[in-house]
Amino acid sequence: MDSATLLAIDRAHAWHPYTAPLDRDPVYPVRAARGCELELCDGRVLIDGMASWWCAIHGYNHPVLNQAARAQLDQMAHVMFGGLTHEPAMRLVRTLVELTPEPLQHVFLCDSGSVAVEVAIKMALQFWIAAGRPERHRLLTIRSGYHGDTFNAMSVCDPVTGMHQLFNRVLPQQVFAPAPSCRFGEACAEADIAPVAELLARHRHELAAVILEPIVQGAGGMRFYSADYLRQVRELCDQYDVLLIADEIATGFGRTGRLFACEHAGIAPDILTLGKALTGGYVTLAATLASQRVAHGIASGAPGMFMHGPTFMGNPLACAIANASIELLLAHDWAANIQRLEHGLNTGLAPARTLAGVAEVRVLGGIGVVELEQPVPMREIQRQLVERGVWVRPFGRLVYLMPPYVITDAQLAHLCAAVVAVLGEQVEQAE
Ligand SMILES: *Cc1c(COP(=O)(O)O)cnc(C)c1O
């Protein structure tokens, strides 16, 4: 299909993430991707700074992941998980239990991050129903969070940048604490934790769980907060006997420099969600892990079973690719590699610090963020970045990078330099 036809169909009939069918941002036809590069239909090659929204940690078209997919295809692409089980899923379940904190022993495989969050919330609610405490049905979360686009997930997204205004008639009303003001690497002062402590004390009789993204708040603002804060939230949850749900869909599998971001604080959640990089960006798959206490609690009360079961639960193809992706990650000194990325992002983005209009540059692990004082003109910036041979998709006041882990030093330097140059031009034009 030629590009003109492709674009015509796209414009006439296809939804893209967060777009209107009319008058929307341009889209770029892509025909292939390999390593850390996207190849557009017009032949241009772009260095990928997004890892396709945190997912493609090993880059694109990886021979090991391709081989895992082919081998599994020759066995079976899918069978139902109701009443059947299979090696790809059991290998994955065992690996996830081994890699995550000790209390997490029970794995629910599901289709996408948002569904994993729905499952996590449903587990927390069912836990309290089974315990004879159905009034404990609300969630506490911190502002600037993002947990997905389905309804319960939306209810715990940031109430301002999320979709609360639009859906306030149907969204469950949750309890919101301010976003943590103590930064990563800093201690958490009394004043930082006091609002959460107060809200937990006030609402403890109706709270099922606290849900948060550990250490890095992703799509809600790309903020990095204190490990000490997370540790104190865990202690407060213990004190008031409220469950803690850690949403590691974005942070899992090494992105922040630890395999899971909870490790920065040395804490274990009661429920953990994983997704995005789980299959190395090949196909959609997510997982919700529960502690023995949560799983046994759910089993002990009516109806005695967990009430969720997606059609494609435990999809063998997705599980086989996930197994290969995790094996590939752990086969290398991935932590040293993330340090290399952190160093490259720090060095490459440093010149942005002195640009007018830049509020802050921050880097953690394989995440680099340039926060501006004003929202970026997305359409224009995107075009200029593509002209400079890089794929970056800014939002709001944020231009951020989270490249595939396989990016070379030279590619990373090019990526950062393009961002700095485009932001520099932007400033000049504004003057
Ligand atoms: C992306 C994301 C989700 C939602 O995942 P989908 O696969 O897009 O449904 C949930 N939580 C966090 C922290 C995310 O980054």
Ligand as a Chemical Component Dictionary entry (heavy atoms), coordinates in Angstrom:
data_LIG
# 
_chem_comp.id                   LIG 
_chem_comp.type                 NON-POLYMER 
_chem_comp.pdbx_formal_charge   0 
_chem_comp.three_letter_code    LIG 
# 
loop_
_chem_comp_atom.comp_id 
_chem_comp_atom.atom_id 
_chem_comp_atom.alt_atom_id 
_chem_comp_atom.type_symbol 
_chem_comp_atom.charge 
_chem_comp_atom.model_Cartn_x 
_chem_comp_atom.model_Cartn_y 
_chem_comp_atom.model_Cartn_z 
_chem_comp_atom.pdbx_ordinal 
LIG C1 C1 C 0 0.813  2.722  30.645 1  
LIG C2 C2 C 0 0.420  2.574  32.067 2  
LIG C3 C3 C 0 -0.785 1.949  32.427 3  
LIG C4 C4 C 0 -1.786 1.467  31.412 4  
LIG O1 O1 O 0 -1.286 0.473  30.586 5  
LIG P1 P1 P 0 -2.022 0.137  29.172 6  
LIG O2 O2 O 0 -1.303 -1.076 28.699 7  
LIG O3 O3 O 0 -1.811 1.343  28.314 8  
LIG O4 O4 O 0 -3.450 -0.114 29.469 9  
LIG C5 C5 C 0 -1.051 1.822  33.772 10 
LIG N1 N1 N 0 -0.205 2.257  34.711 11 
LIG C6 C6 C 0 0.971  2.849  34.402 12 
LIG C7 C7 C 0 1.888  3.308  35.492 13 
LIG C8 C8 C 0 1.309  3.052  33.064 14 
LIG O5 O5 O 0 2.456  3.682  32.762 15 
# 
loop_
_chem_comp_bond.comp_id 
_chem_comp_bond.atom_id_1 
_chem_comp_bond.atom_id_2 
_chem_comp_bond.value_order 
_chem_comp_bond.pdbx_ordinal 
LIG C1 C2 SING 1  
LIG C2 C3 SING 2  
LIG C2 C8 DOUB 3  
LIG C3 C4 SING 4  
LIG C3 C5 DOUB 5  
LIG C4 O1 SING 6  
LIG O1 P1 SING 7  
LIG P1 O2 DOUB 8  
LIG P1 O3 SING 9  
LIG P1 O4 SING 10 
LIG C5 N1 SING 11 
LIG N1 C6 DOUB 12 
LIG C6 C7 SING 13 
LIG C6 C8 SING 14 
LIG C8 O5 SING 15 
# 
